[in-house]
Amino acid sequence: MRGNAVKRLIELLGKGGVRASVVDAGTASSGAVSIPLGSSKSLVLCDGADVSLALSILAGDFAGMECTEGVKRSKAAQRILNGLYDENDPAGHIPEMDSSAQRCVMVFQSREDLTPLERALAELFPESGGDIAVEMGEGRMAVVKQMNDAQWSDLVDLCLAILDTVRNESSMRIVVGIGDGKVGIRRLAASYQEALEAIKTGARFHPAHTIYVYRTLIIERFLQEVPARMLREYHGQLFGLHNEKLLNDEMLQTVDKFFECDLNLSEAARQLYIHRNTLVYRLDKFQRATGLDLRRFDDAVIYKLLHMMGAGEPANTY
C-alpha cells in the first residue's frame, strides 16, 4: 500500500476514535493487533483501542482505500477505450500514459472465469507501469500496450506467452484480438474496436486460430462486407456439388498444405509425406477439372478467395 493510502487509513481510524500507527512488520509488541500492509509494514492499533470498532471501519473502507489508485486507473482506462476520454476531466487522466507514444490494444476474450487470466496480466502489467490491463466486461480483458520499436510478431509472441501461462493453471479457452497502433490517448478507442473486430472476423474465417491481428485480416474484413447471397453464389462456382468428388478431404488437405508452404512443391510434399510427383499429379488433376493451376499465383489467389467465401455465418467468438 502506498504512503498516501496508509495516511488516509490512519486519519479515518482517528476520526472514528481509534488510534493507530505504522511500524516495521514483525516489530509490534506481543498481543498487539496488527494488519499487514505490504512493503514490510504493518498497521498497529494502539493500546486500549476498540478493536471491534476498528475492524468495522476497515471493513467498510479499507478495500476502497487500498485500491483507490488502481480503481481510478482502471476506470480511466475503461473510459478511454469506450471512447469517453476527455482531456479536461482529471478522472480520465492516467499520468503514466505519454500521449505521444504509440500504443495498441489487445483484447483477451473468454466465456470462462477470468481469474487465471487476470492473475497473469497483473504480473506482467503492474499498476505502476506504462502498460495497462483492465477488465472491460462481457468476458473481456484489455491490455493497452506501448509499442516502442516492437514488431507485430513480438506482440503475437507476447500473447502466446500469456496464453501459455494461463494454460499452466487452467484449460480455459481464450481468443485474442490485436488492434492497430495509435498515437494519442483519444485514438486508443479505435484500436480497441479494431481488436474486437479482429476477433469477430478472424473467428469466422479462421476458427481454429486463437490470435487475430486486425491489420492482417484485410481480405477477411472485405469479405465480411459482401452480402451472404453473393458469397454463396461465387463459392458455389468452384465448391458446388459438381466438384464434390474432386474436392475430397485428401485434395483439400493437399491444397491447404501447398498454400501453407508458399506454393513450394518440394516442401509441401515433404510435409504431406508423399512423393513430389504425387503432389504434381494431384495438382494436375485439379487443373484439368477446374481450369485453375494452383502453381500460378493468380489462380492460387482465385482459389483462396473462393474458398474463404464459404466461411459460415459470423462465429460465436469465445
QUIRAVEN-V241716 format. One line per field, one symbol per residue. phi: phi as a letter, one per 40 degrees, with the letter a starting at -180 (. if undefined). Layout:
# QUIRAVEN-V241716
phi=???
This chain:
# QUIRAVEN-V241716
phi=.cdcccdcccccccccgbcaabbcdgbccdgccbbcbgfgbbcbccdgcccdccccccccbccccdbdccccccccccccccgbcbcccdcbbbdcccccccbbbbbbbaccdcdccdccccccbccccccbbacbgfgbbbbcbccfbcccccccccccccccccccbacccbbbbbcccbbhcccccccccccccccccccccbcccbbbbdccbcccccccccddccccccdccbbcccbcccccdccccccdcdcdcfgcccccccccgbcdcccdcccccccccbgbccccdccccddccccccccccdccca
